[in-house]
Amino acid sequence: MGVTLSLRERDLRQQIMDWFQLFSRIEATRLSVWVRESQSLLAFPAILTLHAIGMGFLAGTAAAMDLRIMGFARRISIPSLEELVPIMRFGFWLNAISGILLVIGSPTKHLTNPVFFVKLSLIAIALVDTRLLLNVIRRPAMKDADTSTRARILAAASLLLWAGAIVAGRLLYYTFTRRDLLGNPY
């Protein structure tokens, strides 16, 4: 049994070292250094600004749809919410591209932080929720003033999920702890 644990422990240490070596290689690339260390306003400040704008478009249009489905702004027809989808898609892709650049800039900071994975999980669930909500909106039987309980629950969940993703994203910059190869803080 002691030999098995020793082998498992050694395998785990090797896997951790492999990941940290990968993160170190990424952090040594010209793109990563430029994103992280450049004094240019086109580097980190612009990428972070684009990320915030993308989140505004994505979460903002999702919130508008959610609030309408929950009963606010009843003069806006539910089928017309479909017109917001291209704005949501634009926001999503702007966030995806800028987010990848932010991760490339500091992979160790992001990919070793559990908050980053909470953020990604919330986004994934919010995207599924939004897809389900769009299916409800696209139903021909959907009346303007009458939304199903299921639609209202999906809308409320969407608001909470996008808000959680935004909060998790903000917390990323305040929750990072540098760790050694075994995960111990230093």
MARGU-6943 format. One line per 8 residues: number of its first residue (from 1); their letters; for each residue x negated, z, y of N, C-alpha, C, O. Coordinates in steps of 0.1 Angstrom, whole numbers. Layout:
residues N
NUM) a) X Z Y X Z Y X Z Y X Z Y ~ ...;
end
This chain:
residues 186
1) mgvtlslr) -8 0 -12 0 0 0 -9 0 13 -6 -7 22 ~ -19 8 12 -28 8 24 -35 -5 27 -37 -9 38 ~ -38 -13 16 -44 -26 18 -33 -35 24 -37 -43 33 ~ -21 -35 20 -10 -43 25 -8 -41 40 -7 -50 48 ~ -8 -28 44 -6 -25 58 -18 -30 66 -16 -35 77 ~ -30 -28 60 -42 -33 67 -41 -48 69 -45 -53 80 ~ -37 -55 59 -36 -70 60 -25 -74 70 -27 -83 79 ~ -14 -67 70 -3 -70 80 -8 -67 94 -6 -75 103;
9) erdlrqqi) -15 -55 95 -20 -52 109 -30 -62 114 -30 -66 125 ~ -39 -67 105 -49 -77 108 -42 -90 112 -46 -97 122 ~ -32 -94 104 -24 -106 107 -17 -105 121 -17 -114 129 ~ -11 -93 124 -5 -91 137 -15 -92 148 -12 -99 158 ~ -26 -86 146 -36 -86 157 -41 -101 159 -43 -105 171 ~ -42 -108 148 -46 -122 150 -36 -131 157 -39 -139 166 ~ -23 -128 154 -12 -136 160 -12 -132 175 -10 -141 184 ~ -13 -119 178 -14 -115 192 -25 -121 200 -24 -126 211;
17) mdwfqlfs) -37 -121 193 -49 -128 200 -46 -143 202 -50 -148 212 ~ -40 -149 192 -37 -164 193 -28 -166 206 -31 -175 213 ~ -18 -158 207 -9 -160 219 -17 -157 232 -15 -165 241 ~ -24 -146 233 -32 -143 245 -42 -154 248 -44 -157 259 ~ -48 -160 237 -58 -171 240 -50 -183 245 -56 -190 254 ~ -38 -186 240 -30 -197 245 -27 -194 260 -28 -203 268 ~ -22 -182 263 -19 -179 277 -31 -180 286 -30 -185 297 ~ -43 -176 281 -55 -177 289 -59 -191 291 -63 -195 302;
25) rieatrls) -57 -200 281 -60 -214 283 -51 -220 293 -55 -228 302 ~ -38 -217 293 -29 -222 302 -32 -218 316 -32 -225 326 ~ -36 -205 318 -39 -199 331 -52 -205 337 -54 -204 349 ~ -60 -211 328 -73 -217 333 -71 -231 337 -80 -237 342 ~ -59 -237 335 -57 -251 338 -56 -252 354 -53 -243 361 ~ -59 -264 358 -59 -267 373 -45 -265 378 -43 -259 389 ~ -35 -269 371 -21 -267 376 -18 -253 377 -12 -249 387 ~ -21 -245 367 -18 -230 368 -25 -224 379 -19 -216 387;
33) vwvresqs) -38 -227 381 -46 -221 392 -40 -225 405 -38 -217 415 ~ -36 -238 407 -30 -243 419 -17 -235 422 -15 -231 433 ~ -8 -234 412 5 -227 414 2 -213 418 9 -208 428 ~ -7 -206 412 -9 -192 414 -17 -188 426 -15 -178 432 ~ -28 -197 429 -38 -192 438 -39 -201 451 -46 -197 460 ~ -33 -213 451 -34 -221 462 -28 -215 475 -18 -208 475 ~ -35 -218 486 -30 -213 499 -20 -223 505 -14 -220 515 ~ -18 -234 498 -9 -244 503 6 -239 501 10 -232 492;
41) llafpail) 14 -242 511 28 -239 511 35 -247 501 47 -244 497 ~ 29 -258 496 35 -266 486 33 -260 472 39 -265 462 ~ 25 -250 470 23 -244 457 34 -233 455 46 -236 455 ~ 30 -221 452 39 -211 448 51 -209 458 62 -208 453 ~ 48 -208 471 60 -206 480 71 -218 479 83 -215 479 ~ 66 -230 478 76 -241 477 83 -241 463 95 -243 463 ~ 76 -238 453 82 -238 439 92 -226 439 103 -228 433 ~ 88 -215 444 98 -203 444 110 -206 452 121 -203 449;
49) tlhaigmg) 108 -213 463 119 -217 472 128 -226 465 141 -225 465 ~ 123 -237 458 131 -246 451 138 -239 439 150 -242 436 ~ 132 -229 433 138 -221 423 150 -214 428 161 -213 422 ~ 149 -208 440 160 -200 446 171 -210 450 183 -206 449 ~ 168 -221 456 178 -231 459 186 -236 447 198 -237 447 ~ 178 -239 436 185 -243 424 194 -232 419 205 -235 414 ~ 190 -220 419 198 -209 415 211 -208 424 222 -205 419 ~ 209 -210 436 220 -209 446 230 -220 442 242 -217 442;
57) flagtaaa) 226 -232 440 235 -243 436 242 -240 422 254 -241 421 ~ 234 -236 413 239 -233 399 249 -221 399 260 -223 395 ~ 244 -210 403 252 -198 403 263 -198 413 274 -193 411 ~ 260 -205 425 271 -205 435 283 -214 431 294 -210 433 ~ 280 -225 425 291 -234 420 298 -227 408 310 -228 407 ~ 291 -221 400 297 -213 389 306 -202 394 317 -200 389 ~ 301 -195 404 309 -184 410 322 -190 416 333 -184 415 ~ 321 -201 423 333 -207 429 343 -211 419 355 -208 420;
65) mdlrimgf) 338 -217 408 348 -220 397 354 -207 391 366 -207 388 ~ 345 -198 388 350 -185 382 360 -178 390 370 -174 385 ~ 357 -177 403 367 -170 412 380 -177 413 391 -171 413 ~ 380 -191 413 392 -198 413 400 -196 400 412 -194 401 ~ 393 -196 389 400 -194 376 406 -180 375 416 -177 368 ~ 399 -170 382 404 -157 381 415 -154 391 421 -143 392 ~ 419 -165 399 431 -163 407 429 -164 422 438 -164 430 ~ 416 -165 427 414 -166 441 415 -180 445 414 -190 437;
73) arrisips) 417 -183 458 418 -196 464 428 -205 456 424 -216 452 ~ 440 -201 455 449 -208 446 453 -222 452 458 -230 445 ~ 450 -225 465 453 -238 470 443 -248 464 446 -260 465 ~ 432 -244 458 423 -254 452 428 -256 438 430 -247 430 ~ 430 -269 435 435 -272 421 424 -270 411 412 -273 413 ~ 427 -265 399 418 -262 389 411 -275 384 399 -275 382 ~ 418 -286 382 412 -298 378 401 -303 388 391 -310 384 ~ 403 -300 401 393 -304 411 380 -297 409 369 -301 415;
81) leelvpim) 379 -286 402 367 -279 400 357 -287 392 345 -285 393 ~ 362 -297 385 353 -306 378 343 -313 387 332 -317 383 ~ 347 -315 400 338 -321 409 325 -313 412 316 -318 418 ~ 325 -300 409 314 -292 411 303 -293 400 292 -289 402 ~ 307 -299 389 297 -301 378 284 -308 381 274 -303 377 ~ 284 -319 389 272 -325 392 263 -316 401 250 -316 399 ~ 268 -308 409 260 -298 417 254 -288 408 243 -284 409 ~ 262 -283 398 257 -273 388 246 -279 380 235 -273 378;
89) rfgfwlna) 247 -292 376 236 -298 368 224 -300 377 213 -297 372 ~ 225 -304 389 214 -305 398 207 -292 399 194 -291 398 ~ 214 -281 402 209 -268 403 202 -263 390 191 -257 390 ~ 208 -267 378 201 -263 366 188 -270 364 178 -264 361 ~ 187 -283 366 175 -290 364 164 -287 375 152 -286 372 ~ 169 -284 387 159 -279 397 153 -266 393 141 -263 394 ~ 162 -257 387 157 -244 382 148 -246 370 138 -239 369 ~ 152 -255 361 144 -256 349 130 -261 352 120 -256 347;
97) isgillvi) 129 -271 361 116 -277 364 107 -266 372 96 -264 369 ~ 113 -260 382 106 -250 390 103 -238 382 92 -232 383 ~ 111 -234 373 109 -223 364 97 -225 355 89 -216 352 ~ 97 -237 349 85 -241 340 72 -240 348 62 -235 343 ~ 72 -245 361 60 -244 369 56 -230 372 45 -226 372 ~ 66 -221 374 63 -207 377 57 -200 364 48 -192 365 ~ 62 -204 353 57 -198 340 43 -204 338 34 -196 334 ~ 40 -216 340 27 -222 339 17 -215 348 6 -213 345;
105) gsptkhlt) 22 -211 360 14 -204 370 9 -190 365 -2 -186 368 ~ 18 -183 357 14 -170 352 21 -168 339 30 -159 337 ~ 16 -175 328 22 -173 315 21 -159 309 30 -154 303 ~ 10 -152 311 8 -139 306 18 -130 313 24 -121 306 ~ 20 -131 326 29 -122 333 43 -124 328 51 -114 327 ~ 47 -137 326 61 -139 322 63 -137 307 73 -131 303 ~ 55 -143 299 57 -144 284 54 -131 277 56 -130 265 ~ 49 -121 284 47 -108 278 56 -97 283 56 -85 280;
113) npvffvkl) 65 -102 292 75 -93 299 89 -94 292 95 -105 293 ~ 94 -83 287 107 -84 280 118 -88 290 128 -94 286 ~ 116 -85 303 126 -88 313 128 -104 313 139 -109 316 ~ 117 -111 311 118 -126 312 127 -131 300 134 -140 302 ~ 126 -125 289 134 -129 278 149 -124 279 158 -131 274 ~ 151 -113 286 164 -109 290 170 -120 299 182 -124 297 ~ 162 -124 309 167 -135 318 171 -147 311 181 -153 313 ~ 162 -152 302 164 -164 295 177 -163 286 185 -172 285;
121) sliaialv) 178 -151 280 190 -149 271 203 -149 279 213 -155 275 ~ 203 -143 291 215 -143 299 218 -157 304 230 -161 304 ~ 208 -165 307 210 -179 311 216 -187 300 225 -195 302 ~ 210 -185 288 215 -193 276 230 -189 274 238 -198 271 ~ 233 -177 274 247 -172 272 256 -177 283 267 -182 280 ~ 251 -177 295 259 -182 307 262 -197 306 273 -201 309 ~ 252 -204 301 254 -219 299 265 -221 288 273 -230 290 ~ 264 -214 277 275 -216 267 288 -212 273 298 -219 271;
129) dtrlllnv) 289 -201 280 301 -196 286 307 -207 296 319 -210 296 ~ 298 -213 304 302 -223 313 307 -235 306 317 -241 310 ~ 301 -239 295 306 -250 287 320 -247 282 328 -256 282 ~ 322 -235 277 335 -232 272 345 -232 283 357 -237 281 ~ 341 -227 294 350 -227 306 354 -241 311 365 -244 314 ~ 344 -250 310 346 -264 314 356 -271 304 364 -279 308 ~ 355 -267 292 365 -272 282 379 -268 285 388 -276 283 ~ 380 -256 290 393 -251 294 398 -259 306 410 -263 307;
137) irrpamkd) 390 -261 316 394 -268 328 398 -282 325 407 -287 332 ~ 391 -288 316 394 -302 313 406 -305 305 410 -316 302 ~ 413 -294 300 425 -296 292 436 -302 301 438 -297 312 ~ 443 -312 296 453 -318 304 465 -309 307 472 -310 317 ~ 467 -299 298 478 -290 300 476 -279 310 485 -271 313 ~ 463 -278 315 460 -268 325 467 -269 338 466 -279 345 ~ 475 -259 341 483 -260 354 475 -253 365 466 -244 362 ~ 477 -257 377 469 -252 388 470 -237 390 459 -231 391;
145) adtstrar) 481 -232 389 483 -217 392 483 -209 380 482 -196 381 ~ 483 -215 368 484 -207 356 471 -209 348 469 -219 342 ~ 463 -198 347 451 -199 339 453 -189 327 460 -178 329 ~ 448 -192 316 450 -184 304 441 -171 305 432 -171 313 ~ 445 -162 298 437 -149 297 423 -152 293 413 -147 298 ~ 422 -161 283 408 -165 278 400 -171 289 388 -168 290 ~ 406 -180 297 398 -186 308 394 -175 318 383 -176 323 ~ 403 -166 321 399 -155 331 388 -146 325 379 -142 333;
153) ilaaasll) 388 -144 312 378 -136 306 364 -143 306 354 -137 309 ~ 365 -156 303 353 -164 304 347 -165 318 335 -164 320 ~ 356 -166 328 352 -166 342 345 -153 346 335 -153 353 ~ 351 -142 342 345 -129 345 332 -127 339 322 -122 345 ~ 331 -131 326 318 -131 319 308 -139 326 296 -135 327 ~ 312 -151 330 302 -160 337 297 -153 350 285 -154 352 ~ 305 -147 358 301 -140 370 290 -129 366 280 -128 373 ~ 293 -122 356 284 -111 352 271 -116 346 260 -111 349;
161) lwagaiva) 272 -127 338 260 -133 332 251 -139 343 238 -137 342 ~ 256 -147 352 248 -153 363 242 -142 372 230 -143 375 ~ 250 -132 375 244 -121 383 233 -114 376 223 -110 381 ~ 235 -111 363 225 -105 355 212 -113 354 201 -108 355 ~ 213 -126 353 202 -135 352 194 -135 365 182 -135 365 ~ 201 -135 376 195 -134 390 188 -121 391 176 -121 396 ~ 194 -110 388 187 -97 389 175 -96 380 165 -91 384 ~ 176 -101 368 165 -101 358 153 -109 364 142 -105 363;
169) grllyytf) 157 -121 370 146 -129 376 139 -122 388 127 -123 389 ~ 147 -114 396 141 -107 407 132 -96 401 121 -93 406 ~ 137 -89 390 129 -78 385 116 -82 378 107 -74 376 ~ 115 -95 375 102 -100 369 90 -97 377 80 -93 371 ~ 91 -97 390 80 -95 398 77 -81 401 67 -77 407 ~ 85 -72 396 83 -57 398 81 -50 385 79 -38 385 ~ 82 -57 373 82 -49 360 70 -53 352 69 -49 340 ~ 61 -61 357 49 -66 349 39 -55 348 35 -49 357;
177) trrdllgn) 34 -53 335 23 -44 332 13 -52 324 16 -57 314 ~ 1 -52 329 -10 -59 322 -13 -52 309 -14 -39 309 ~ -13 -59 298 -15 -53 285 -27 -59 278 -31 -70 280 ~ -34 -51 269 -45 -56 261 -39 -64 249 -27 -65 248 ~ -48 -68 240 -44 -76 229 -35 -69 219 -28 -76 211 ~ -34 -56 220 -26 -48 211 -13 -44 217 -5 -37 212 ~ -11 -48 230 1 -45 237 0 -32 245 11 -27 250 ~ -11 -26 245 -13 -13 253 -15 -16 267 -23 -24 271;
185) py) -8 -9 276 -10 -11 291 -24 -6 295 -30 3 290 ~ -29 -14 305 -42 -9 311 -42 -12 326 -52 -9 332;
end
